Structure formats: C-alpha cells, structure tokens
Amino acid sequence: MANVENNTASAEKRNKTFILRIDPATMSAIEAWAADEFRSTNGQIQWIITEALRRAHRLPKQR
C-alpha cells in the first residue's frame, strides 16, 4: 500500500491536472498538429506551453 502512495505522490510532483477550455476551432487545429507530429493532443498542448515559456524565458532554472 505504501508503494502505491509513493507512486501517486511522485506522479503528482511531475504533472498537475486542471481543466482547460478551448474553442472547437483551436482544438481541431491542435489535434491535427498533434497527429502530424505523432503526439497525443495532451502532449501537444504541453509542448506548446513549454515552448512558449522557454521562448519567453519564463521556465524555472534547472538544478
């Protein structure tokens, strides 16, 4: 049981779940882009956000 709790705790440190509202046209464009790059839609959205943060120099410093 403790192992399951540890796995859950470490998973929560990696990703935080939240609801995102996206208009249908934008979602369709993201889904098509994701398919073109062989990513999941969620992976594509994560990549888009990370890339935007990187370009804006907003990512936290790596330790």
PDB file of N, CA, C, O and CB in Angstrom:
ATOM      1  N   MET A   1       0.819  -1.193   0.000  1.00  0.00           N
ATOM      2  CA  MET A   1       0.000   0.000   0.000  1.00  0.00           C
ATOM      3  C   MET A   1       0.868   1.264   0.000  1.00  0.00           C
ATOM      4  O   MET A   1       0.570   2.225  -0.710  1.00  0.00           O
ATOM      5  CB  MET A   1      -0.934  -0.006   1.207  1.00  0.00           C
ATOM      6  N   ALA A   2       1.932   1.259   0.792  1.00  0.00           N
ATOM      7  CA  ALA A   2       2.811   2.425   0.849  1.00  0.00           C
ATOM      8  C   ALA A   2       3.439   2.695  -0.512  1.00  0.00           C
ATOM      9  O   ALA A   2       3.636   3.853  -0.881  1.00  0.00           O
ATOM     10  CB  ALA A   2       3.904   2.223   1.905  1.00  0.00           C
ATOM     11  N   ASN A   3       3.759   1.634  -1.269  1.00  0.00           N
ATOM     12  CA  ASN A   3       4.349   1.797  -2.591  1.00  0.00           C
ATOM     13  C   ASN A   3       3.393   2.525  -3.532  1.00  0.00           C
ATOM     14  O   ASN A   3       3.814   3.386  -4.304  1.00  0.00           O
ATOM     15  CB  ASN A   3       4.730   0.436  -3.173  1.00  0.00           C
ATOM     16  N   VAL A   4       2.121   2.183  -3.468  1.00  0.00           N
ATOM     17  CA  VAL A   4       1.123   2.847  -4.304  1.00  0.00           C
ATOM     18  C   VAL A   4       1.048   4.325  -3.946  1.00  0.00           C
ATOM     19  O   VAL A   4       0.971   5.169  -4.839  1.00  0.00           O
ATOM     20  CB  VAL A   4      -0.263   2.180  -4.142  1.00  0.00           C
ATOM     21  N   GLU A   5       1.071   4.656  -2.651  1.00  0.00           N
ATOM     22  CA  GLU A   5       1.026   6.048  -2.227  1.00  0.00           C
ATOM     23  C   GLU A   5       2.265   6.798  -2.703  1.00  0.00           C
ATOM     24  O   GLU A   5       2.160   7.948  -3.128  1.00  0.00           O
ATOM     25  CB  GLU A   5       0.903   6.139  -0.704  1.00  0.00           C
ATOM     26  N   ASN A   6       3.434   6.168  -2.639  1.00  0.00           N
ATOM     27  CA  ASN A   6       4.663   6.803  -3.110  1.00  0.00           C
ATOM     28  C   ASN A   6       4.610   7.060  -4.604  1.00  0.00           C
ATOM     29  O   ASN A   6       5.039   8.118  -5.065  1.00  0.00           O
ATOM     30  CB  ASN A   6       5.873   5.939  -2.774  1.00  0.00           C
ATOM     31  N   ASN A   7       4.087   6.105  -5.370  1.00  0.00           N
ATOM     32  CA  ASN A   7       3.969   6.297  -6.812  1.00  0.00           C
ATOM     33  C   ASN A   7       3.021   7.441  -7.134  1.00  0.00           C
ATOM     34  O   ASN A   7       3.287   8.241  -8.031  1.00  0.00           O
ATOM     35  CB  ASN A   7       3.491   5.014  -7.484  1.00  0.00           C
ATOM     36  N   THR A   8       1.916   7.517  -6.404  1.00  0.00           N
ATOM     37  CA  THR A   8       0.952   8.589  -6.623  1.00  0.00           C
ATOM     38  C   THR A   8       1.565   9.940  -6.266  1.00  0.00           C
ATOM     39  O   THR A   8       1.382  10.915  -6.995  1.00  0.00           O
ATOM     40  CB  THR A   8      -0.322   8.345  -5.799  1.00  0.00           C
ATOM     41  N   ALA A   9       2.282  10.005  -5.163  1.00  0.00           N
ATOM     42  CA  ALA A   9       2.897  11.256  -4.739  1.00  0.00           C
ATOM     43  C   ALA A   9       3.939  11.723  -5.756  1.00  0.00           C
ATOM     44  O   ALA A   9       4.012  12.913  -6.064  1.00  0.00           O
ATOM     45  CB  ALA A   9       3.540  11.091  -3.356  1.00  0.00           C
ATOM     46  N   SER A  10       4.737  10.802  -6.276  1.00  0.00           N
ATOM     47  CA  SER A  10       5.749  11.204  -7.251  1.00  0.00           C
ATOM     48  C   SER A  10       5.103  11.613  -8.570  1.00  0.00           C
ATOM     49  O   SER A  10       5.609  12.506  -9.249  1.00  0.00           O
ATOM     50  CB  SER A  10       6.751  10.066  -7.484  1.00  0.00           C
ATOM     51  N   ALA A  11       4.000  10.979  -8.944  1.00  0.00           N
ATOM     52  CA  ALA A  11       3.292  11.355 -10.167  1.00  0.00           C
ATOM     53  C   ALA A  11       2.716  12.764 -10.033  1.00  0.00           C
ATOM     54  O   ALA A  11       2.725  13.531 -10.996  1.00  0.00           O
ATOM     55  CB  ALA A  11       2.166  10.340 -10.479  1.00  0.00           C
ATOM     56  N   GLU A  12       2.219  13.106  -8.853  1.00  0.00           N
ATOM     57  CA  GLU A  12       1.661  14.443  -8.640  1.00  0.00           C
ATOM     58  C   GLU A  12       2.730  15.509  -8.738  1.00  0.00           C
ATOM     59  O   GLU A  12       2.432  16.636  -9.133  1.00  0.00           O
ATOM     60  CB  GLU A  12       0.975  14.524  -7.286  1.00  0.00           C
ATOM     61  N   LYS A  13       3.961  15.192  -8.393  1.00  0.00           N
ATOM     62  CA  LYS A  13       5.048  16.156  -8.497  1.00  0.00           C
ATOM     63  C   LYS A  13       5.401  16.426  -9.949  1.00  0.00           C
ATOM     64  O   LYS A  13       5.871  17.517 -10.274  1.00  0.00           O
ATOM     65  CB  LYS A  13       6.274  15.660  -7.745  1.00  0.00           C
ATOM     66  N   ARG A  14       5.186  15.459 -10.824  1.00  0.00           N
ATOM     67  CA  ARG A  14       5.526  15.620 -12.238  1.00  0.00           C
ATOM     68  C   ARG A  14       4.458  16.392 -13.006  1.00  0.00           C
ATOM     69  O   ARG A  14       4.787  17.243 -13.833  1.00  0.00           O
ATOM     70  CB  ARG A  14       5.732  14.262 -12.879  1.00  0.00           C
ATOM     71  N   ASN A  15       3.204  16.110 -12.748  1.00  0.00           N
ATOM     72  CA  ASN A  15       2.119  16.720 -13.523  1.00  0.00           C
ATOM     73  C   ASN A  15       0.991  17.165 -12.600  1.00  0.00           C
ATOM     74  O   ASN A  15       0.675  16.501 -11.614  1.00  0.00           O
ATOM     75  CB  ASN A  15       1.582  15.733 -14.580  1.00  0.00           C
ATOM     76  N   LYS A  16       0.404  18.282 -12.934  1.00  0.00           N
ATOM     77  CA  LYS A  16      -0.749  18.778 -12.216  1.00  0.00           C
ATOM     78  C   LYS A  16      -1.925  18.781 -13.187  1.00  0.00           C
ATOM     79  O   LYS A  16      -1.808  19.264 -14.314  1.00  0.00           O
ATOM     80  CB  LYS A  16      -0.487  20.203 -11.620  1.00  0.00           C
ATOM     81  N   THR A  17      -3.029  18.252 -12.755  1.00  0.00           N
ATOM     82  CA  THR A  17      -4.218  18.157 -13.590  1.00  0.00           C
ATOM     83  C   THR A  17      -5.079  19.418 -13.415  1.00  0.00           C
ATOM     84  O   THR A  17      -5.271  19.904 -12.301  1.00  0.00           O
ATOM     85  CB  THR A  17      -5.033  16.881 -13.238  1.00  0.00           C
ATOM     86  N   PHE A  18      -5.589  19.933 -14.539  1.00  0.00           N
ATOM     87  CA  PHE A  18      -6.506  21.057 -14.477  1.00  0.00           C
ATOM     88  C   PHE A  18      -7.392  21.040 -15.719  1.00  0.00           C
ATOM     89  O   PHE A  18      -7.072  20.397 -16.719  1.00  0.00           O
ATOM     90  CB  PHE A  18      -5.734  22.401 -14.360  1.00  0.00           C
ATOM     91  N   ILE A  19      -8.493  21.748 -15.639  1.00  0.00           N
ATOM     92  CA  ILE A  19      -9.433  21.823 -16.754  1.00  0.00           C
ATOM     93  C   ILE A  19      -9.064  23.020 -17.618  1.00  0.00           C
ATOM     94  O   ILE A  19      -8.786  24.107 -17.111  1.00  0.00           O
ATOM     95  CB  ILE A  19     -10.908  21.932 -16.248  1.00  0.00           C
ATOM     96  N   LEU A  20      -9.066  22.806 -18.924  1.00  0.00           N
ATOM     97  CA  LEU A  20      -8.735  23.875 -19.867  1.00  0.00           C
ATOM     98  C   LEU A  20      -9.864  23.970 -20.891  1.00  0.00           C
ATOM     99  O   LEU A  20     -10.227  22.973 -21.516  1.00  0.00           O
ATOM    100  CB  LEU A  20      -7.351  23.614 -20.571  1.00  0.00           C
ATOM    101  N   ARG A  21     -10.406  25.143 -21.056  1.00  0.00           N
ATOM    102  CA  ARG A  21     -11.459  25.349 -22.050  1.00  0.00           C
ATOM    103  C   ARG A  21     -10.820  25.913 -23.315  1.00  0.00           C
ATOM    104  O   ARG A  21     -10.130  26.932 -23.272  1.00  0.00           O
ATOM    105  CB  ARG A  21     -12.578  26.306 -21.508  1.00  0.00           C
ATOM    106  N   ILE A  22     -11.056  25.242 -24.438  1.00  0.00           N
ATOM    107  CA  ILE A  22     -10.503  25.661 -25.728  1.00  0.00           C
ATOM    108  C   ILE A  22     -11.639  25.652 -26.741  1.00  0.00           C
ATOM    109  O   ILE A  22     -12.435  24.714 -26.783  1.00  0.00           O
ATOM    110  CB  ILE A  22      -9.321  24.723 -26.188  1.00  0.00           C
ATOM    111  N   ASP A  23     -11.710  26.695 -27.553  1.00  0.00           N
ATOM    112  CA  ASP A  23     -12.783  26.734 -28.547  1.00  0.00           C
ATOM    113  C   ASP A  23     -12.580  25.609 -29.567  1.00  0.00           C
ATOM    114  O   ASP A  23     -11.454  25.161 -29.780  1.00  0.00           O
ATOM    115  CB  ASP A  23     -12.827  28.119 -29.259  1.00  0.00           C
ATOM    116  N   PRO A  24     -13.662  25.155 -30.194  1.00  0.00           N
ATOM    117  CA  PRO A  24     -13.596  23.999 -31.097  1.00  0.00           C
ATOM    118  C   PRO A  24     -12.610  24.148 -32.256  1.00  0.00           C
ATOM    119  O   PRO A  24     -11.933  23.181 -32.606  1.00  0.00           O
ATOM    120  CB  PRO A  24     -14.951  23.736 -31.654  1.00  0.00           C
ATOM    121  N   ALA A  25     -12.514  25.322 -32.850  1.00  0.00           N
ATOM    122  CA  ALA A  25     -11.603  25.509 -33.983  1.00  0.00           C
ATOM    123  C   ALA A  25     -10.145  25.372 -33.540  1.00  0.00           C
ATOM    124  O   ALA A  25      -9.334  24.753 -34.229  1.00  0.00           O
ATOM    125  CB  ALA A  25     -11.831  26.888 -34.634  1.00  0.00           C
ATOM    126  N   THR A  26      -9.824  25.951 -32.392  1.00  0.00           N
ATOM    127  CA  THR A  26      -8.459  25.836 -31.870  1.00  0.00           C
ATOM    128  C   THR A  26      -8.151  24.394 -31.506  1.00  0.00           C
ATOM    129  O   THR A  26      -7.058  23.903 -31.788  1.00  0.00           O
ATOM    130  CB  THR A  26      -8.265  26.747 -30.643  1.00  0.00           C
ATOM    131  N   MET A  27      -9.101  23.713 -30.886  1.00  0.00           N
ATOM    132  CA  MET A  27      -8.890  22.316 -30.508  1.00  0.00           C
ATOM    133  C   MET A  27      -8.671  21.451 -31.742  1.00  0.00           C
ATOM    134  O   MET A  27      -7.813  20.568 -31.732  1.00  0.00           O
ATOM    135  CB  MET A  27     -10.085  21.790 -29.698  1.00  0.00           C
ATOM    136  N   SER A  28      -9.423  21.687 -32.787  1.00  0.00           N
ATOM    137  CA  SER A  28      -9.240  20.932 -34.038  1.00  0.00           C
ATOM    138  C   SER A  28      -7.850  21.156 -34.614  1.00  0.00           C
ATOM    139  O   SER A  28      -7.209  20.219 -35.090  1.00  0.00           O
ATOM    140  CB  SER A  28     -10.304  21.334 -35.074  1.00  0.00           C
ATOM    141  N   ALA A  29      -7.387  22.402 -34.568  1.00  0.00           N
ATOM    142  CA  ALA A  29      -6.051  22.717 -35.075  1.00  0.00           C
ATOM    143  C   ALA A  29      -4.978  22.018 -34.240  1.00  0.00           C
ATOM    144  O   ALA A  29      -4.007  21.498 -34.790  1.00  0.00           O
ATOM    145  CB  ALA A  29      -5.819  24.241 -35.074  1.00  0.00           C
ATOM    146  N   ILE A  30      -5.147  22.002 -32.918  1.00  0.00           N
ATOM    147  CA  ILE A  30      -4.179  21.330 -32.034  1.00  0.00           C
ATOM    148  C   ILE A  30      -4.185  19.824 -32.286  1.00  0.00           C
ATOM    149  O   ILE A  30      -3.125  19.200 -32.333  1.00  0.00           O
ATOM    150  CB  ILE A  30      -4.501  21.625 -30.545  1.00  0.00           C
ATOM    151  N   GLU A  31      -5.351  19.247 -32.444  1.00  0.00           N
ATOM    152  CA  GLU A  31      -5.448  17.803 -32.704  1.00  0.00           C
ATOM    153  C   GLU A  31      -4.773  17.433 -34.024  1.00  0.00           C
ATOM    154  O   GLU A  31      -4.079  16.419 -34.103  1.00  0.00           O
ATOM    155  CB  GLU A  31      -6.922  17.360 -32.729  1.00  0.00           C
ATOM    156  N   ALA A  32      -4.972  18.246 -35.051  1.00  0.00           N
ATOM    157  CA  ALA A  32      -4.335  17.980 -36.346  1.00  0.00           C
ATOM    158  C   ALA A  32      -2.823  18.131 -36.247  1.00  0.00           C
ATOM    159  O   ALA A  32      -2.082  17.325 -36.809  1.00  0.00           O
ATOM    160  CB  ALA A  32      -4.889  18.924 -37.425  1.00  0.00           C
ATOM    161  N   TRP A  33      -2.364  19.147 -35.545  1.00  0.00           N
ATOM    162  CA  TRP A  33      -0.935  19.371 -35.357  1.00  0.00           C
ATOM    163  C   TRP A  33      -0.318  18.206 -34.587  1.00  0.00           C
ATOM    164  O   TRP A  33       0.757  17.720 -34.938  1.00  0.00           O
ATOM    165  CB  TRP A  33      -0.684  20.701 -34.615  1.00  0.00           C
ATOM    166  N   ALA A  34      -1.004  17.766 -33.543  1.00  0.00           N
ATOM    167  CA  ALA A  34      -0.521  16.636 -32.749  1.00  0.00           C
ATOM    168  C   ALA A  34      -0.401  15.385 -33.618  1.00  0.00           C
ATOM    169  O   ALA A  34       0.593  14.664 -33.535  1.00  0.00           O
ATOM    170  CB  ALA A  34      -1.464  16.370 -31.556  1.00  0.00           C
ATOM    171  N   ALA A  35      -1.393  15.130 -34.436  1.00  0.00           N
ATOM    172  CA  ALA A  35      -1.357  13.961 -35.324  1.00  0.00           C
ATOM    173  C   ALA A  35      -0.191  14.065 -36.307  1.00  0.00           C
ATOM    174  O   ALA A  35       0.475  13.067 -36.584  1.00  0.00           O
ATOM    175  CB  ALA A  35      -2.690  13.824 -36.092  1.00  0.00           C
ATOM    176  N   ASP A  36       0.052  15.241 -36.825  1.00  0.00           N
ATOM    177  CA  ASP A  36       1.170  15.448 -37.757  1.00  0.00           C
ATOM    178  C   ASP A  36       2.518  15.144 -37.108  1.00  0.00           C
ATOM    179  O   ASP A  36       3.449  14.699 -37.779  1.00  0.00           O
ATOM    180  CB  ASP A  36       1.164  16.885 -38.277  1.00  0.00           C
ATOM    181  N   GLU A  37       2.619  15.385 -35.807  1.00  0.00           N
ATOM    182  CA  GLU A  37       3.886  15.200 -35.094  1.00  0.00           C
ATOM    183  C   GLU A  37       3.906  13.923 -34.255  1.00  0.00           C
ATOM    184  O   GLU A  37       4.806  13.722 -33.440  1.00  0.00           O
ATOM    185  CB  GLU A  37       4.156  16.398 -34.202  1.00  0.00           C
ATOM    186  N   PHE A  38       2.900  13.056 -34.461  1.00  0.00           N
ATOM    187  CA  PHE A  38       2.809  11.770 -33.755  1.00  0.00           C
ATOM    188  C   PHE A  38       2.819  11.946 -32.236  1.00  0.00           C
ATOM    189  O   PHE A  38       3.472  11.187 -31.520  1.00  0.00           O
ATOM    190  CB  PHE A  38       3.963  10.861 -34.173  1.00  0.00           C
ATOM    191  N   ARG A  39       2.091  12.949 -31.754  1.00  0.00           N
ATOM    192  CA  ARG A  39       1.929  13.191 -30.323  1.00  0.00           C
ATOM    193  C   ARG A  39       0.463  13.043 -29.966  1.00  0.00           C
ATOM    194  O   ARG A  39      -0.411  13.114 -30.829  1.00  0.00           O
ATOM    195  CB  ARG A  39       2.455  14.597 -29.923  1.00  0.00           C
ATOM    196  N   SER A  40       0.206  12.837 -28.679  1.00  0.00           N
ATOM    197  CA  SER A  40      -1.169  12.904 -28.201  1.00  0.00           C
ATOM    198  C   SER A  40      -1.571  14.380 -28.165  1.00  0.00           C
ATOM    199  O   SER A  40      -0.715  15.264 -28.190  1.00  0.00           O
ATOM    200  CB  SER A  40      -1.322  12.229 -26.783  1.00  0.00           C
ATOM    201  N   THR A  41      -2.850  14.634 -28.109  1.00  0.00           N
ATOM    202  CA  THR A  41      -3.319  16.016 -28.008  1.00  0.00           C
ATOM    203  C   THR A  41      -2.792  16.643 -26.722  1.00  0.00           C
ATOM    204  O   THR A  41      -2.339  17.788 -26.727  1.00  0.00           O
ATOM    205  CB  THR A  41      -4.869  16.079 -28.051  1.00  0.00           C
ATOM    206  N   ASN A  42      -2.851  15.898 -25.625  1.00  0.00           N
ATOM    207  CA  ASN A  42      -2.339  16.407 -24.355  1.00  0.00           C
ATOM    208  C   ASN A  42      -0.843  16.709 -24.460  1.00  0.00           C
ATOM    209  O   ASN A  42      -0.385  17.752 -23.993  1.00  0.00           O
ATOM    210  CB  ASN A  42      -2.603  15.395 -23.224  1.00  0.00           C
ATOM    211  N   GLY A  43      -0.092  15.809 -25.062  1.00  0.00           N
ATOM    212  CA  GLY A  43       1.344  16.028 -25.241  1.00  0.00           C
ATOM    213  C   GLY A  43       1.621  17.253 -26.081  1.00  0.00           C
ATOM    214  O   GLY A  43       2.564  17.995 -25.804  1.00  0.00           O
ATOM    215  N   GLN A  44       0.813  17.475 -27.103  1.00  0.00           N
ATOM    216  CA  GLN A  44       0.996  18.649 -27.961  1.00  0.00           C
ATOM    217  C   GLN A  44       0.742  19.928 -27.182  1.00  0.00           C
ATOM    218  O   GLN A  44       1.501  20.889 -27.306  1.00  0.00           O
ATOM    219  CB  GLN A  44       0.065  18.580 -29.179  1.00  0.00           C
ATOM    220  N   ILE A  45      -0.316  19.952 -26.381  1.00  0.00           N
ATOM    221  CA  ILE A  45      -0.624  21.141 -25.575  1.00  0.00           C
ATOM    222  C   ILE A  45       0.508  21.396 -24.586  1.00  0.00           C
ATOM    223  O   ILE A  45       0.922  22.541 -24.404  1.00  0.00           O
ATOM    224  CB  ILE A  45      -1.976  20.970 -24.822  1.00  0.00           C
ATOM    225  N   GLN A  46       1.013  20.343 -23.946  1.00  0.00           N
ATOM    226  CA  GLN A  46       2.143  20.504 -23.023  1.00  0.00           C
ATOM    227  C   GLN A  46       3.355  21.068 -23.763  1.00  0.00           C
ATOM    228  O   GLN A  46       4.036  21.954 -23.247  1.00  0.00           O
ATOM    229  CB  GLN A  46       2.503  19.152 -22.356  1.00  0.00           C
ATOM    230  N   TRP A  47       3.626  20.568 -24.957  1.00  0.00           N
ATOM    231  CA  TRP A  47       4.765  21.050 -25.744  1.00  0.00           C
ATOM    232  C   TRP A  47       4.591  22.524 -26.105  1.00  0.00           C
ATOM    233  O   TRP A  47       5.532  23.310 -25.990  1.00  0.00           O
ATOM    234  CB  TRP A  47       4.931  20.208 -27.022  1.00  0.00           C
ATOM    235  N   ILE A  48       3.382  22.897 -26.543  1.00  0.00           N
ATOM    236  CA  ILE A  48       3.102  24.287 -26.918  1.00  0.00           C
ATOM    237  C   ILE A  48       3.350  25.214 -25.726  1.00  0.00           C
ATOM    238  O   ILE A  48       3.988  26.257 -25.870  1.00  0.00           O
ATOM    239  CB  ILE A  48       1.641  24.435 -27.423  1.00  0.00           C
ATOM    240  N   ILE A  49       2.851  24.838 -24.564  1.00  0.00           N
ATOM    241  CA  ILE A  49       3.017  25.669 -23.376  1.00  0.00           C
ATOM    242  C   ILE A  49       4.494  25.755 -22.981  1.00  0.00           C
ATOM    243  O   ILE A  49       5.001  26.842 -22.701  1.00  0.00           O
ATOM    244  CB  ILE A  49       2.182  25.109 -22.208  1.00  0.00           C
ATOM    245  N   THR A  50       5.172  24.627 -22.961  1.00  0.00           N
ATOM    246  CA  THR A  50       6.591  24.615 -22.591  1.00  0.00           C
ATOM    247  C   THR A  50       7.418  25.452 -23.556  1.00  0.00           C
ATOM    248  O   THR A  50       8.297  26.205 -23.139  1.00  0.00           O
ATOM    249  CB  THR A  50       7.123  23.178 -22.557  1.00  0.00           C
ATOM    250  N   GLU A  51       7.133  25.317 -24.842  1.00  0.00           N
ATOM    251  CA  GLU A  51       7.872  26.084 -25.852  1.00  0.00           C
ATOM    252  C   GLU A  51       7.623  27.586 -25.687  1.00  0.00           C
ATOM    253  O   GLU A  51       8.554  28.383 -25.803  1.00  0.00           O
ATOM    254  CB  GLU A  51       7.469  25.633 -27.272  1.00  0.00           C
ATOM    255  N   ALA A  52       6.384  27.970 -25.419  1.00  0.00           N
ATOM    256  CA  ALA A  52       6.072  29.390 -25.209  1.00  0.00           C
ATOM    257  C   ALA A  52       6.796  29.918 -23.971  1.00  0.00           C
ATOM    258  O   ALA A  52       7.333  31.026 -23.996  1.00  0.00           O
ATOM    259  CB  ALA A  52       4.545  29.597 -25.063  1.00  0.00           C
ATOM    260  N   LEU A  53       6.816  29.138 -22.888  1.00  0.00           N
ATOM    261  CA  LEU A  53       7.522  29.546 -21.674  1.00  0.00           C
ATOM    262  C   LEU A  53       9.023  29.650 -21.917  1.00  0.00           C
ATOM    263  O   LEU A  53       9.669  30.577 -21.427  1.00  0.00           O
ATOM    264  CB  LEU A  53       7.244  28.559 -20.538  1.00  0.00           C
ATOM    265  N   ARG A  54       9.582  28.706 -22.671  1.00  0.00           N
ATOM    266  CA  ARG A  54      11.015  28.728 -22.975  1.00  0.00           C
ATOM    267  C   ARG A  54      11.373  29.986 -23.761  1.00  0.00           C
ATOM    268  O   ARG A  54      12.346  30.670 -23.444  1.00  0.00           O
ATOM    269  CB  ARG A  54      11.423  27.468 -23.768  1.00  0.00           C
ATOM    270  N   ARG A  55      10.581  30.283 -24.785  1.00  0.00           N
ATOM    271  CA  ARG A  55      10.856  31.462 -25.622  1.00  0.00           C
ATOM    272  C   ARG A  55      10.719  32.770 -24.848  1.00  0.00           C
ATOM    273  O   ARG A  55      11.397  33.751 -25.153  1.00  0.00           O
ATOM    274  CB  ARG A  55       9.916  31.481 -26.820  1.00  0.00           C
ATOM    275  N   ALA A  56       9.837  32.782 -23.841  1.00  0.00           N
ATOM    276  CA  ALA A  56       9.638  33.985 -23.029  1.00  0.00           C
ATOM    277  C   ALA A  56      10.589  34.024 -21.831  1.00  0.00           C
ATOM    278  O   ALA A  56      10.511  34.925 -20.997  1.00  0.00           O
ATOM    279  CB  ALA A  56       8.189  34.059 -22.544  1.00  0.00           C
ATOM    280  N   HIS A  57      11.488  33.038 -21.753  1.00  0.00           N
ATOM    281  CA  HIS A  57      12.432  32.934 -20.631  1.00  0.00           C
ATOM    282  C   HIS A  57      11.700  32.911 -19.293  1.00  0.00           C
ATOM    283  O   HIS A  57      12.100  33.579 -18.341  1.00  0.00           O
ATOM    284  CB  HIS A  57      13.430  34.104 -20.659  1.00  0.00           C
ATOM    285  N   ARG A  58      10.622  32.132 -19.236  1.00  0.00           N
ATOM    286  CA  ARG A  58       9.790  32.021 -18.044  1.00  0.00           C
ATOM    287  C   ARG A  58       9.890  30.667 -17.354  1.00  0.00           C
ATOM    288  O   ARG A  58       9.267  30.460 -16.312  1.00  0.00           O
ATOM    289  CB  ARG A  58       8.366  32.285 -18.402  1.00  0.00           C
ATOM    290  N   LEU A  59      10.652  29.756 -17.910  1.00  0.00           N
ATOM    291  CA  LEU A  59      10.803  28.452 -17.269  1.00  0.00           C
ATOM    292  C   LEU A  59      11.703  28.581 -16.044  1.00  0.00           C
ATOM    293  O   LEU A  59      12.660  29.355 -16.056  1.00  0.00           O
ATOM    294  CB  LEU A  59      11.383  27.412 -18.263  1.00  0.00           C
ATOM    295  N   PRO A  60      11.400  27.823 -14.983  1.00  0.00           N
ATOM    296  CA  PRO A  60      12.291  27.859 -13.815  1.00  0.00           C
ATOM    297  C   PRO A  60      13.670  27.316 -14.171  1.00  0.00           C
ATOM    298  O   PRO A  60      13.803  26.471 -15.056  1.00  0.00           O
ATOM    299  CB  PRO A  60      11.690  27.051 -12.649  1.00  0.00           C
ATOM    300  N   LYS A  61      14.680  27.801 -13.485  1.00  0.00           N
ATOM    301  CA  LYS A  61      16.044  27.331 -13.725  1.00  0.00           C
ATOM    302  C   LYS A  61      16.144  25.863 -13.346  1.00  0.00           C
ATOM    303  O   LYS A  61      15.615  25.441 -12.318  1.00  0.00           O
ATOM    304  CB  LYS A  61      17.074  28.173 -12.925  1.00  0.00           C
ATOM    305  N   GLN A  62      16.835  25.074 -14.196  1.00  0.00           N
ATOM    306  CA  GLN A  62      17.083  23.657 -13.913  1.00  0.00           C
ATOM    307  C   GLN A  62      18.174  23.541 -12.861  1.00  0.00           C
ATOM    308  O   GLN A  62      19.163  24.273 -12.903  1.00  0.00           O
ATOM    309  CB  GLN A  62      17.484  22.886 -15.204  1.00  0.00           C
ATOM    310  N   ARG A  63      17.996  22.631 -11.927  1.00  0.00           N
ATOM    311  CA  ARG A  63      19.029  22.426 -10.894  1.00  0.00           C
ATOM    312  C   ARG A  63      19.938  21.304 -11.256  1.00  0.00           C
ATOM    313  O   ARG A  63      20.862  20.991 -10.506  1.00  0.00           O
ATOM    314  CB  ARG A  63      18.407  22.152  -9.545  1.00  0.00           C
TER     315      ARG A  63
END
